[in-house]
């Protein structure tokens, strides 16, 4: 469960950083006054996303245990997408290779099936 939440959080921070620039990295706070934190730099948020997604990948199963659960392939896809957007092509290449190495995901051989239930 923690790996799934970390994946979602990394994806959300990636989106906010991409669209709005540096955003505050929110942690656990006891009071509202403690929560008044300044914006982090874009580089700090990018590093947070990278660290968070790497930690999530290590916690996730290769295949989802049930429908609507996040598995390792999803976290690797978030890692790949964020790396592509940030221009870190070597990191994106490693993540895409790791997805292929899972041997879970296959391309649909029949294009028309993509629009049908069985596809």
Biopython code that builds the backbone (N, CA, C, O; Angstrom):
import numpy as np
from Bio.PDB.StructureBuilder import StructureBuilder

atoms = [
    (1, "UNK", "N", (0.824, -1.183, 0.000)),
    (1, "UNK", "CA", (0.000, 0.000, 0.000)),
    (1, "UNK", "C", (0.880, 1.263, 0.000)),
    (1, "UNK", "O", (0.568, 2.236, -0.687)),
    (2, "UNK", "N", (1.957, 1.243, 0.757)),
    (2, "UNK", "CA", (2.836, 2.411, 0.826)),
    (2, "UNK", "C", (3.447, 2.702, -0.545)),
    (2, "UNK", "O", (3.551, 3.863, -0.943)),
    (3, "UNK", "N", (3.846, 1.668, -1.258)),
    (3, "UNK", "CA", (4.402, 1.855, -2.596)),
    (3, "UNK", "C", (3.401, 2.478, -3.554)),
    (3, "UNK", "O", (3.769, 3.294, -4.399)),
    (4, "UNK", "N", (2.135, 2.094, -3.423)),
    (4, "UNK", "CA", (1.105, 2.668, -4.285)),
    (4, "UNK", "C", (0.908, 4.150, -3.991)),
    (4, "UNK", "O", (0.791, 4.963, -4.908)),
    (5, "UNK", "N", (0.872, 4.491, -2.720)),
    (5, "UNK", "CA", (0.687, 5.883, -2.326)),
    (5, "UNK", "C", (1.891, 6.727, -2.753)),
    (5, "UNK", "O", (1.724, 7.857, -3.210)),
    (6, "UNK", "N", (3.083, 6.189, -2.607)),
    (6, "UNK", "CA", (4.279, 6.919, -3.030)),
    (6, "UNK", "C", (4.279, 7.153, -4.545)),
    (6, "UNK", "O", (4.736, 8.194, -5.016)),
    (7, "UNK", "N", (3.773, 6.196, -5.292)),
    (7, "UNK", "CA", (3.681, 6.357, -6.743)),
    (7, "UNK", "C", (2.724, 7.492, -7.093)),
    (7, "UNK", "O", (3.032, 8.337, -7.934)),
    (8, "UNK", "N", (1.580, 7.506, -6.451)),
    (8, "UNK", "CA", (0.600, 8.567, -6.701)),
    (8, "UNK", "C", (1.163, 9.918, -6.297)),
    (8, "UNK", "O", (1.003, 10.900, -7.021)),
    (9, "UNK", "N", (1.821, 9.974, -5.147)),
    (9, "UNK", "CA", (2.385, 11.242, -4.680)),
    (9, "UNK", "C", (3.478, 11.729, -5.613)),
    (9, "UNK", "O", (3.543, 12.920, -5.919)),
    (10, "UNK", "N", (4.341, 10.825, -6.072)),
    (10, "UNK", "CA", (5.401, 11.220, -7.003)),
    (10, "UNK", "C", (4.802, 11.762, -8.296)),
    (10, "UNK", "O", (5.279, 12.762, -8.832)),
    (11, "UNK", "N", (3.764, 11.107, -8.794)),
    (11, "UNK", "CA", (3.121, 11.560, -10.031)),
    (11, "UNK", "C", (2.484, 12.940, -9.847)),
    (11, "UNK", "O", (2.580, 13.795, -10.728)),
    (12, "UNK", "N", (1.837, 13.152, -8.704)),
    (12, "UNK", "CA", (1.211, 14.448, -8.452)),
    (12, "UNK", "C", (2.255, 15.562, -8.330)),
    (12, "UNK", "O", (2.066, 16.651, -8.871)),
    (13, "UNK", "N", (3.339, 15.295, -7.632)),
    (13, "UNK", "CA", (4.398, 16.301, -7.516)),
    (13, "UNK", "C", (5.062, 16.561, -8.867)),
    (13, "UNK", "O", (5.431, 17.697, -9.165)),
    (14, "UNK", "N", (5.215, 15.532, -9.674)),
    (14, "UNK", "CA", (5.760, 15.720, -11.015)),
    (14, "UNK", "C", (4.870, 16.663, -11.815)),
    (14, "UNK", "O", (5.362, 17.605, -12.436)),
    (15, "UNK", "N", (3.555, 16.412, -11.804)),
    (15, "UNK", "CA", (2.627, 17.273, -12.542)),
    (15, "UNK", "C", (2.663, 18.712, -12.035)),
    (15, "UNK", "O", (2.723, 19.649, -12.832)),
    (16, "UNK", "N", (2.627, 18.892, -10.723)),
    (16, "UNK", "CA", (2.655, 20.252, -10.173)),
    (16, "UNK", "C", (3.954, 20.963, -10.517)),
    (16, "UNK", "O", (3.949, 22.147, -10.854)),
    (17, "UNK", "N", (5.067, 20.240, -10.432)),
    (17, "UNK", "CA", (6.365, 20.837, -10.742)),
    (17, "UNK", "C", (6.439, 21.215, -12.218)),
    (17, "UNK", "O", (6.993, 22.255, -12.573)),
    (18, "UNK", "N", (5.883, 20.372, -13.064)),
    (18, "UNK", "CA", (5.934, 20.634, -14.504)),
    (18, "UNK", "C", (5.091, 21.852, -14.873)),
    (18, "UNK", "O", (5.514, 22.685, -15.675)),
    (19, "UNK", "N", (3.899, 21.954, -14.289)),
    (19, "UNK", "CA", (2.987, 23.032, -14.659)),
    (19, "UNK", "C", (3.223, 24.328, -13.901)),
    (19, "UNK", "O", (3.035, 25.407, -14.462)),
    (20, "UNK", "N", (3.626, 24.247, -12.657)),
    (20, "UNK", "CA", (3.703, 25.446, -11.820)),
    (20, "UNK", "C", (5.107, 25.809, -11.367)),
    (20, "UNK", "O", (5.291, 26.844, -10.726)),
    (21, "UNK", "N", (6.089, 25.000, -11.678)),
    (21, "UNK", "CA", (7.433, 25.237, -11.166)),
    (21, "UNK", "C", (7.561, 24.656, -9.774)),
    (21, "UNK", "O", (6.767, 23.802, -9.378)),
    (22, "UNK", "N", (8.543, 25.108, -9.039)),
    (22, "UNK", "CA", (8.759, 24.575, -7.694)),
    (22, "UNK", "C", (7.538, 24.769, -6.810)),
    (22, "UNK", "O", (6.923, 25.835, -6.808)),
    (23, "UNK", "N", (7.195, 23.743, -6.069)),
    (23, "UNK", "CA", (6.066, 23.785, -5.141)),
    (23, "UNK", "C", (6.565, 23.332, -3.773)),
    (23, "UNK", "O", (7.597, 22.665, -3.690)),
    (24, "UNK", "N", (5.862, 23.675, -2.709)),
    (24, "UNK", "CA", (6.290, 23.203, -1.394)),
    (24, "UNK", "C", (6.165, 21.688, -1.289)),
    (24, "UNK", "O", (5.155, 21.110, -1.690)),
    (25, "UNK", "N", (7.180, 21.061, -0.758)),
    (25, "UNK", "CA", (7.119, 19.628, -0.483)),
    (25, "UNK", "C", (6.537, 19.480, 0.916)),
    (25, "UNK", "O", (7.171, 19.828, 1.913)),
    (26, "UNK", "N", (5.319, 18.956, 0.967)),
    (26, "UNK", "CA", (4.573, 18.879, 2.222)),
    (26, "UNK", "C", (4.916, 17.589, 2.945)),
    (26, "UNK", "O", (4.894, 16.505, 2.361)),
    (27, "UNK", "N", (5.231, 17.723, 4.220)),
    (27, "UNK", "CA", (5.508, 16.581, 5.074)),
    (27, "UNK", "C", (4.491, 16.596, 6.206)),
    (27, "UNK", "O", (3.500, 17.321, 6.126)),
    (28, "UNK", "N", (4.707, 15.836, 7.226)),
    (28, "UNK", "CA", (3.776, 15.810, 8.362)),
    (28, "UNK", "C", (4.035, 17.011, 9.260)),
    (28, "UNK", "O", (5.168, 17.273, 9.662)),
    (29, "UNK", "N", (2.964, 17.736, 9.566)),
    (29, "UNK", "CA", (3.067, 18.897, 10.432)),
    (29, "UNK", "C", (2.039, 18.779, 11.535)),
    (29, "UNK", "O", (0.955, 18.233, 11.330)),
    (30, "UNK", "N", (2.375, 19.287, 12.695)),
    (30, "UNK", "CA", (1.484, 19.241, 13.848)),
    (30, "UNK", "C", (0.497, 20.405, 13.848)),
    (30, "UNK", "O", (-0.663, 20.236, 14.225)),
    (31, "UNK", "N", (0.951, 21.581, 13.429)),
    (31, "UNK", "CA", (0.091, 22.765, 13.472)),
    (31, "UNK", "C", (0.057, 23.434, 12.103)),
    (31, "UNK", "O", (0.864, 23.139, 11.221)),
    (32, "UNK", "N", (-0.887, 24.327, 11.959)),
    (32, "UNK", "CA", (-1.009, 25.086, 10.712)),
    (32, "UNK", "C", (0.199, 26.006, 10.517)),
    (32, "UNK", "O", (0.622, 26.247, 9.387)),
    (33, "UNK", "N", (0.738, 26.505, 11.594)),
    (33, "UNK", "CA", (1.907, 27.389, 11.494)),
    (33, "UNK", "C", (3.123, 26.648, 10.932)),
    (33, "UNK", "O", (3.874, 27.195, 10.125)),
    (34, "UNK", "N", (3.306, 25.404, 11.365)),
    (34, "UNK", "CA", (4.421, 24.601, 10.851)),
    (34, "UNK", "C", (4.262, 24.318, 9.364)),
    (34, "UNK", "O", (5.250, 24.157, 8.647)),
    (35, "UNK", "N", (3.024, 24.258, 8.906)),
    (35, "UNK", "CA", (2.752, 23.910, 7.511)),
    (35, "UNK", "C", (2.987, 25.081, 6.559)),
    (35, "UNK", "O", (2.935, 24.901, 5.342)),
    (36, "UNK", "N", (3.237, 26.247, 7.079)),
    (36, "UNK", "CA", (3.519, 27.400, 6.222)),
    (36, "UNK", "C", (4.983, 27.354, 5.802)),
    (36, "UNK", "O", (5.854, 27.954, 6.432)),
    (37, "UNK", "N", (5.222, 26.630, 4.731)),
    (37, "UNK", "CA", (6.583, 26.429, 4.250)),
    (37, "UNK", "C", (6.762, 27.123, 2.900)),
    (37, "UNK", "O", (5.799, 27.263, 2.146)),
    (38, "UNK", "N", (7.973, 27.556, 2.591)),
    (38, "UNK", "CA", (8.201, 28.211, 1.300)),
    (38, "UNK", "C", (8.232, 27.186, 0.166)),
    (38, "UNK", "O", (8.334, 25.981, 0.395)),
    (39, "UNK", "N", (8.144, 27.690, -1.042)),
    (39, "UNK", "CA", (8.229, 26.829, -2.213)),
    (39, "UNK", "C", (9.635, 26.263, -2.326)),
    (39, "UNK", "O", (10.622, 26.947, -2.054)),
    (40, "UNK", "N", (9.708, 25.006, -2.729)),
    (40, "UNK", "CA", (10.996, 24.402, -3.030)),
    (40, "UNK", "C", (11.344, 24.745, -4.477)),
    (40, "UNK", "O", (10.467, 25.120, -5.256)),
    (41, "UNK", "N", (12.591, 24.621, -4.828)),
    (41, "UNK", "CA", (13.001, 24.882, -6.208)),
    (41, "UNK", "C", (12.538, 23.735, -7.099)),
    (41, "UNK", "O", (12.212, 22.650, -6.617)),
    (42, "UNK", "N", (12.514, 23.990, -8.400)),
    (42, "UNK", "CA", (12.136, 22.939, -9.349)),
    (42, "UNK", "C", (13.085, 21.748, -9.249)),
    (42, "UNK", "O", (12.657, 20.598, -9.349)),
    (43, "UNK", "N", (14.349, 22.021, -9.056)),
    (43, "UNK", "CA", (15.337, 20.946, -8.956)),
    (43, "UNK", "C", (15.109, 20.096, -7.712)),
    (43, "UNK", "O", (15.253, 18.874, -7.760)),
    (44, "UNK", "N", (14.755, 20.732, -6.600)),
    (44, "UNK", "CA", (14.469, 19.986, -5.368)),
    (44, "UNK", "C", (13.231, 19.092, -5.531)),
    (44, "UNK", "O", (13.216, 17.949, -5.073)),
    (45, "UNK", "N", (12.209, 19.622, -6.180)),
    (45, "UNK", "CA", (10.994, 18.835, -6.396)),
    (45, "UNK", "C", (11.280, 17.688, -7.363)),
    (45, "UNK", "O", (10.792, 16.574, -7.170)),
    (46, "UNK", "N", (12.067, 17.957, -8.398)),
    (46, "UNK", "CA", (12.447, 16.900, -9.343)),
    (46, "UNK", "C", (13.184, 15.785, -8.621)),
    (46, "UNK", "O", (12.901, 14.610, -8.852)),
    (47, "UNK", "N", (14.118, 16.129, -7.758)),
    (47, "UNK", "CA", (14.856, 15.118, -7.000)),
    (47, "UNK", "C", (13.927, 14.362, -6.053)),
    (47, "UNK", "O", (14.082, 13.156, -5.860)),
    (48, "UNK", "N", (12.965, 15.067, -5.464)),
    (48, "UNK", "CA", (11.980, 14.418, -4.595)),
    (48, "UNK", "C", (11.169, 13.395, -5.382)),
    (48, "UNK", "O", (10.938, 12.285, -4.902)),
    (49, "UNK", "N", (10.736, 13.759, -6.587)),
    (49, "UNK", "CA", (9.976, 12.842, -7.440)),
    (49, "UNK", "C", (10.823, 11.621, -7.766)),
    (49, "UNK", "O", (10.346, 10.491, -7.669)),
    (50, "UNK", "N", (12.065, 11.836, -8.147)),
    (50, "UNK", "CA", (12.952, 10.718, -8.477)),
    (50, "UNK", "C", (13.149, 9.797, -7.275)),
    (50, "UNK", "O", (13.063, 8.577, -7.411)),
    (51, "UNK", "N", (13.408, 10.365, -6.111)),
    (51, "UNK", "CA", (13.625, 9.558, -4.902)),
    (51, "UNK", "C", (12.360, 8.802, -4.503)),
    (51, "UNK", "O", (12.413, 7.626, -4.144)),
    (52, "UNK", "N", (11.227, 9.494, -4.572)),
    (52, "UNK", "CA", (9.954, 8.894, -4.174)),
    (52, "UNK", "C", (9.585, 7.722, -5.091)),
    (52, "UNK", "O", (9.147, 6.674, -4.616)),
    (53, "UNK", "N", (9.761, 7.899, -6.386)),
    (53, "UNK", "CA", (9.369, 6.846, -7.324)),
    (53, "UNK", "C", (10.327, 5.663, -7.231)),
    (53, "UNK", "O", (9.905, 4.515, -7.365)),
    (54, "UNK", "N", (11.612, 5.931, -7.004)),
    (54, "UNK", "CA", (12.562, 4.827, -6.834)),
    (54, "UNK", "C", (12.237, 3.998, -5.601)),
    (54, "UNK", "O", (12.333, 2.771, -5.623)),
    (55, "UNK", "N", (11.855, 4.677, -4.530)),
    (55, "UNK", "CA", (11.481, 3.959, -3.310)),
    (55, "UNK", "C", (10.190, 3.164, -3.530)),
    (55, "UNK", "O", (10.061, 2.035, -3.056)),
    (56, "UNK", "N", (9.239, 3.760, -4.252)),
    (56, "UNK", "CA", (7.969, 3.075, -4.525)),
    (56, "UNK", "C", (8.196, 1.810, -5.349)),
    (56, "UNK", "O", (7.577, 0.779, -5.084)),
    (57, "UNK", "N", (9.070, 1.879, -6.338)),
    (57, "UNK", "CA", (9.334, 0.726, -7.201)),
    (57, "UNK", "C", (9.832, -0.455, -6.385)),
    (57, "UNK", "O", (9.459, -1.599, -6.644)),
    (58, "UNK", "N", (10.669, -0.177, -5.407)),
    (58, "UNK", "CA", (11.205, -1.269, -4.587)),
    (58, "UNK", "C", (10.143, -1.900, -3.690)),
    (58, "UNK", "O", (10.324, -3.024, -3.221)),
    (59, "UNK", "N", (9.042, -1.198, -3.446)),
    (59, "UNK", "CA", (7.994, -1.709, -2.556)),
    (59, "UNK", "C", (6.852, -2.414, -3.282)),
    (59, "UNK", "O", (6.037, -3.081, -2.646)),
    (60, "UNK", "N", (6.782, -2.275, -4.605)),
    (60, "UNK", "CA", (5.645, -2.788, -5.357)),
    (60, "UNK", "C", (5.876, -4.184, -5.911)),
    (60, "UNK", "O", (7.010, -4.596, -6.156)),
    (61, "UNK", "N", (4.784, -4.897, -6.100)),
    (61, "UNK", "CA", (4.828, -6.221, -6.726)),
    (61, "UNK", "C", (4.939, -6.049, -8.237)),
    (61, "UNK", "O", (4.569, -5.009, -8.781)),
    (62, "UNK", "N", (5.449, -7.075, -8.906)),
    (62, "UNK", "CA", (5.576, -7.021, -10.359)),
    (62, "UNK", "C", (4.214, -6.998, -11.044)),
    (62, "UNK", "O", (4.037, -6.320, -12.057)),
    (63, "UNK", "N", (3.263, -7.728, -10.500)),
    (63, "UNK", "CA", (1.913, -7.757, -11.062)),
    (63, "UNK", "C", (0.936, -7.262, -10.005)),
    (63, "UNK", "O", (1.126, -7.526, -8.818)),
    (64, "UNK", "N", (-0.112, -6.546, -10.420)),
    (64, "UNK", "CA", (-1.080, -6.077, -9.421)),
    (64, "UNK", "C", (-1.813, -7.248, -8.786)),
    (64, "UNK", "O", (-2.117, -8.232, -9.460)),
    (65, "UNK", "N", (-2.096, -7.147, -7.500)),
    (65, "UNK", "CA", (-2.781, -8.233, -6.803)),
    (65, "UNK", "C", (-4.264, -8.281, -7.147)),
    (65, "UNK", "O", (-4.905, -9.320, -6.982)),
    (66, "UNK", "N", (-4.806, -7.184, -7.615)),
    (66, "UNK", "CA", (-6.204, -7.133, -8.047)),
    (66, "UNK", "C", (-6.380, -5.936, -8.972)),
    (66, "UNK", "O", (-5.497, -5.084, -9.079)),
    (67, "UNK", "N", (-7.507, -5.883, -9.627)),
    (67, "UNK", "CA", (-7.806, -4.765, -10.514)),
    (67, "UNK", "C", (-7.770, -3.447, -9.739)),
    (67, "UNK", "O", (-8.187, -3.387, -8.582)),
    (68, "UNK", "N", (-7.283, -2.423, -10.369)),
    (68, "UNK", "CA", (-7.198, -1.067, -9.809)),
    (68, "UNK", "C", (-6.079, -0.895, -8.768)),
    (68, "UNK", "O", (-6.052, 0.108, -8.055)),
    (69, "UNK", "N", (-5.179, -1.843, -8.678)),
    (69, "UNK", "CA", (-4.023, -1.687, -7.804)),
    (69, "UNK", "C", (-2.818, -1.296, -8.651)),
    (69, "UNK", "O", (-2.719, -1.680, -9.817)),
    (70, "UNK", "N", (-1.919, -0.543, -8.071)),
    (70, "UNK", "CA", (-0.715, -0.108, -8.780)),
    (70, "UNK", "C", (0.356, -1.173, -8.626)),
    (70, "UNK", "O", (0.593, -1.680, -7.530)),
    (71, "UNK", "N", (0.997, -1.503, -9.734)),
    (71, "UNK", "CA", (2.090, -2.475, -9.724)),
    (71, "UNK", "C", (3.374, -1.777, -10.169)),
    (71, "UNK", "O", (3.379, -0.584, -10.473)),
    (72, "UNK", "N", (4.442, -2.537, -10.198)),
    (72, "UNK", "CA", (5.761, -2.018, -10.544)),
    (72, "UNK", "C", (5.784, -1.352, -11.920)),
    (72, "UNK", "O", (6.462, -0.340, -12.101)),
    (73, "UNK", "N", (5.053, -1.904, -12.892)),
    (73, "UNK", "CA", (5.031, -1.342, -14.241)),
    (73, "UNK", "C", (4.502, 0.078, -14.272)),
    (73, "UNK", "O", (4.998, 0.908, -15.034)),
    (74, "UNK", "N", (3.503, 0.366, -13.456)),
    (74, "UNK", "CA", (2.944, 1.715, -13.386)),
    (74, "UNK", "C", (3.969, 2.694, -12.824)),
    (74, "UNK", "O", (4.152, 3.786, -13.362)),
    (75, "UNK", "N", (4.628, 2.304, -11.754)),
    (75, "UNK", "CA", (5.638, 3.175, -11.154)),
    (75, "UNK", "C", (6.807, 3.400, -12.124)),
    (75, "UNK", "O", (7.346, 4.503, -12.214)),
    (76, "UNK", "N", (7.185, 2.354, -12.836)),
    (76, "UNK", "CA", (8.248, 2.508, -13.831)),
    (76, "UNK", "C", (7.816, 3.443, -14.965)),
    (76, "UNK", "O", (8.634, 4.187, -15.506)),
    (77, "UNK", "N", (6.528, 3.402, -15.323)),
    (77, "UNK", "CA", (6.016, 4.301, -16.361)),
    (77, "UNK", "C", (6.053, 5.755, -15.885)),
    (77, "UNK", "O", (6.377, 6.653, -16.662)),
    (78, "UNK", "N", (5.726, 5.985, -14.622)),
    (78, "UNK", "CA", (5.819, 7.337, -14.059)),
    (78, "UNK", "C", (7.279, 7.795, -14.053)),
    (78, "UNK", "O", (7.578, 8.945, -14.376)),
    (79, "UNK", "N", (8.176, 6.892, -13.686)),
    (79, "UNK", "CA", (9.608, 7.203, -13.694)),
    (79, "UNK", "C", (10.070, 7.567, -15.106)),
    (79, "UNK", "O", (10.802, 8.538, -15.295)),
    (80, "UNK", "N", (9.638, 6.784, -16.090)),
    (80, "UNK", "CA", (10.029, 7.026, -17.472)),
    (80, "UNK", "C", (9.471, 8.357, -17.967)),
    (80, "UNK", "O", (10.191, 9.143, -18.583)),
    (81, "UNK", "N", (8.200, 8.610, -17.701)),
    (81, "UNK", "CA", (7.572, 9.839, -18.184)),
    (81, "UNK", "C", (8.214, 11.075, -17.560)),
    (81, "UNK", "O", (8.493, 12.047, -18.262)),
    (82, "UNK", "N", (8.449, 11.047, -16.261)),
    (82, "UNK", "CA", (9.066, 12.209, -15.622)),
    (82, "UNK", "C", (10.472, 12.434, -16.157)),
    (82, "UNK", "O", (10.875, 13.575, -16.383)),
    (83, "UNK", "N", (11.217, 11.364, -16.361)),
    (83, "UNK", "CA", (12.566, 11.499, -16.904)),
    (83, "UNK", "C", (12.542, 12.066, -18.323)),
    (83, "UNK", "O", (13.388, 12.887, -18.677)),
    (84, "UNK", "N", (11.583, 11.634, -19.131)),
    (84, "UNK", "CA", (11.462, 12.177, -20.491)),
    (84, "UNK", "C", (11.158, 13.671, -20.457)),
    (84, "UNK", "O", (11.765, 14.445, -21.199)),
    (85, "UNK", "N", (10.234, 14.075, -19.611)),
    (85, "UNK", "CA", (9.875, 15.491, -19.526)),
    (85, "UNK", "C", (11.048, 16.332, -19.037)),
    (85, "UNK", "O", (11.239, 17.459, -19.494)),
    (86, "UNK", "N", (11.831, 15.788, -18.111)),
    (86, "UNK", "CA", (12.963, 16.541, -17.578)),
    (86, "UNK", "C", (14.197, 16.442, -18.469)),
    (86, "UNK", "O", (15.212, 17.080, -18.186)),
    (87, "UNK", "N", (14.126, 15.656, -19.535)),
    (87, "UNK", "CA", (15.249, 15.540, -20.461)),
    (87, "UNK", "C", (16.330, 14.589, -19.992)),
    (87, "UNK", "O", (17.443, 14.615, -20.516)),
    (88, "UNK", "N", (16.026, 13.759, -19.024)),
    (88, "UNK", "CA", (16.987, 12.773, -18.501)),
    (88, "UNK", "C", (16.776, 11.466, -19.268)),
    (88, "UNK", "O", (16.163, 10.528, -18.757)),
    (89, "UNK", "N", (17.291, 11.416, -20.499)),
    (89, "UNK", "CA", (16.976, 10.325, -21.421)),
    (89, "UNK", "C", (17.580, 8.985, -21.017)),
    (89, "UNK", "O", (17.005, 7.940, -21.319)),
    (90, "UNK", "N", (18.696, 8.994, -20.360)),
    (90, "UNK", "CA", (19.296, 7.732, -19.910)),
    (90, "UNK", "C", (18.414, 7.084, -18.844)),
    (90, "UNK", "O", (18.192, 5.873, -18.858)),
    (91, "UNK", "N", (17.924, 7.890, -17.937)),
    (91, "UNK", "CA", (17.021, 7.385, -16.889)),
    (91, "UNK", "C", (15.722, 6.863, -17.510)),
    (91, "UNK", "O", (15.200, 5.832, -17.086)),
    (92, "UNK", "N", (15.209, 7.565, -18.500)),
    (92, "UNK", "CA", (13.985, 7.126, -19.190)),
    (92, "UNK", "C", (14.223, 5.810, -19.914)),
    (92, "UNK", "O", (13.360, 4.931, -19.918)),
    (93, "UNK", "N", (15.387, 5.677, -20.523)),
    (93, "UNK", "CA", (15.728, 4.439, -21.232)),
    (93, "UNK", "C", (15.806, 3.259, -20.270)),
    (93, "UNK", "O", (15.311, 2.174, -20.574)),
    (94, "UNK", "N", (16.424, 3.468, -19.112)),
    (94, "UNK", "CA", (16.525, 2.404, -18.115)),
    (94, "UNK", "C", (15.140, 1.986, -17.602)),
    (94, "UNK", "O", (14.880, 0.798, -17.409)),
    (95, "UNK", "N", (14.256, 2.965, -17.383)),
    (95, "UNK", "CA", (12.913, 2.653, -16.895)),
    (95, "UNK", "C", (12.114, 1.892, -17.947)),
    (95, "UNK", "O", (11.407, 0.938, -17.620)),
    (96, "UNK", "N", (12.220, 2.307, -19.207)),
    (96, "UNK", "CA", (11.467, 1.606, -20.250)),
    (96, "UNK", "C", (11.995, 0.190, -20.449)),
    (96, "UNK", "O", (11.222, -0.728, -20.721)),
    (97, "UNK", "N", (13.304, 0.008, -20.316)),
    (97, "UNK", "CA", (13.893, -1.329, -20.414)),
    (97, "UNK", "C", (13.408, -2.203, -19.254)),
    (97, "UNK", "O", (13.137, -3.390, -19.436)),
    (98, "UNK", "N", (13.301, -1.616, -18.071)),
    (98, "UNK", "CA", (12.811, -2.364, -16.907)),
    (98, "UNK", "C", (11.350, -2.790, -17.101)),
    (98, "UNK", "O", (10.958, -3.873, -16.667)),
    (99, "UNK", "N", (10.550, -1.943, -17.747)),
    (99, "UNK", "CA", (9.160, -2.311, -18.042)),
    (99, "UNK", "C", (9.134, -3.499, -18.992)),
    (99, "UNK", "O", (8.387, -4.453, -18.776)),
    (100, "UNK", "N", (9.943, -3.445, -20.038)),
    (100, "UNK", "CA", (9.981, -4.552, -20.999)),
    (100, "UNK", "C", (10.476, -5.834, -20.344)),
    (100, "UNK", "O", (10.006, -6.923, -20.671)),
    (101, "UNK", "N", (11.425, -5.708, -19.418)),
    (101, "UNK", "CA", (11.984, -6.882, -18.749)),
    (101, "UNK", "C", (11.005, -7.556, -17.792)),
    (101, "UNK", "O", (11.219, -8.702, -17.396)),
    (102, "UNK", "N", (9.938, -6.860, -17.417)),
    (102, "UNK", "CA", (8.926, -7.482, -16.564)),
    (102, "UNK", "C", (8.190, -8.603, -17.296)),
    (102, "UNK", "O", (7.655, -9.512, -16.662)),
    (103, "UNK", "N", (8.161, -8.540, -18.613)),
    (103, "UNK", "CA", (7.489, -9.536, -19.461)),
    (103, "UNK", "C", (6.021, -9.732, -19.084)),
    (103, "UNK", "O", (5.505, -10.847, -19.149)),
    (104, "UNK", "N", (5.364, -8.672, -18.698)),
    (104, "UNK", "CA", (3.949, -8.714, -18.348)),
    (104, "UNK", "C", (3.121, -8.030, -19.431)),
    (104, "UNK", "O", (2.040, -8.496, -19.792)),
    (105, "UNK", "N", (3.636, -6.941, -19.934)),
    (105, "UNK", "CA", (2.889, -6.110, -20.859)),
    (105, "UNK", "C", (3.242, -6.489, -22.299)),
    (105, "UNK", "O", (4.412, -6.606, -22.663)),
    (106, "UNK", "N", (2.214, -6.674, -23.090)),
    (106, "UNK", "CA", (2.395, -7.028, -24.491)),
    (106, "UNK", "C", (1.605, -6.049, -25.356)),
    (106, "UNK", "O", (0.575, -5.527, -24.931)),
    (107, "UNK", "N", (2.087, -5.809, -26.552)),
    (107, "UNK", "CA", (1.339, -4.987, -27.492)),
    (107, "UNK", "C", (0.198, -5.805, -28.069)),
    (107, "UNK", "O", (0.347, -7.002, -28.314)),
    (108, "UNK", "N", (-0.925, -5.171, -28.283)),
    (108, "UNK", "CA", (-2.085, -5.839, -28.879)),
    (108, "UNK", "C", (-1.814, -6.043, -30.373)),
    (108, "UNK", "O", (-1.625, -5.070, -31.104)),
    (109, "UNK", "N", (-1.794, -7.291, -30.829)),
    (109, "UNK", "CA", (-1.458, -7.535, -32.236)),
    (109, "UNK", "C", (-2.553, -7.086, -33.207)),
    (109, "UNK", "O", (-2.277, -6.811, -34.375)),
    (110, "UNK", "N", (-3.785, -7.014, -32.725)),
    (110, "UNK", "CA", (-4.898, -6.630, -33.602)),
    (110, "UNK", "C", (-5.386, -5.234, -33.200)),
    (110, "UNK", "O", (-5.988, -5.068, -32.140)),
    (111, "UNK", "N", (-5.129, -4.238, -34.042)),
    (111, "UNK", "CA", (-5.442, -2.837, -33.717)),
    (111, "UNK", "C", (-6.904, -2.647, -33.356)),
    (111, "UNK", "O", (-7.209, -1.937, -32.397)),
    (112, "UNK", "N", (-7.816, -3.263, -34.098)),
    (112, "UNK", "CA", (-9.256, -3.083, -33.862)),
    (112, "UNK", "C", (-9.659, -3.560, -32.470)),
    (112, "UNK", "O", (-10.643, -3.060, -31.925)),
    (113, "UNK", "N", (-8.936, -4.506, -31.876)),
    (113, "UNK", "CA", (-9.255, -5.004, -30.536)),
    (113, "UNK", "C", (-9.070, -3.953, -29.450)),
    (113, "UNK", "O", (-9.627, -4.086, -28.360)),
    (114, "UNK", "N", (-8.304, -2.920, -29.731)),
    (114, "UNK", "CA", (-8.100, -1.866, -28.732)),
    (114, "UNK", "C", (-9.421, -1.169, -28.391)),
    (114, "UNK", "O", (-9.546, -0.568, -27.324)),
    (115, "UNK", "N", (-10.401, -1.245, -29.289)),
    (115, "UNK", "CA", (-11.669, -0.574, -29.088)),
    (115, "UNK", "C", (-12.780, -1.542, -28.670)),
    (115, "UNK", "O", (-13.951, -1.167, -28.633)),
    (116, "UNK", "N", (-12.412, -2.778, -28.359)),
    (116, "UNK", "CA", (-13.371, -3.788, -27.936)),
    (116, "UNK", "C", (-13.049, -4.252, -26.523)),
    (116, "UNK", "O", (-11.933, -4.052, -26.044)),
    (117, "UNK", "N", (-13.997, -4.859, -25.865)),
    (117, "UNK", "CA", (-13.808, -5.322, -24.485)),
    (117, "UNK", "C", (-12.668, -6.332, -24.417)),
    (117, "UNK", "O", (-11.846, -6.255, -23.503)),
    (118, "UNK", "N", (-12.591, -7.283, -25.359)),
    (118, "UNK", "CA", (-11.543, -8.290, -25.286)),
    (118, "UNK", "C", (-10.136, -7.719, -25.519)),
    (118, "UNK", "O", (-9.145, -8.379, -25.208)),
    (119, "UNK", "N", (-10.046, -6.521, -26.053)),
    (119, "UNK", "CA", (-8.733, -5.905, -26.290)),
    (119, "UNK", "C", (-8.247, -5.193, -25.072)),
    (119, "UNK", "O", (-7.160, -4.615, -25.087)),
]
sb = StructureBuilder()
sb.init_structure("model")
sb.init_model(0)
sb.init_chain("A")
sb.init_seg("    ")
for serial, (resi, resn, name, xyz) in enumerate(atoms, 1):
    if name == "N":
        sb.init_residue(resn, " ", resi, " ")
    sb.init_atom(name, np.array(xyz, "f"), 0.0, 1.0, " ", f" {name:<3s}", serial, name[0])
structure = sb.get_structure()
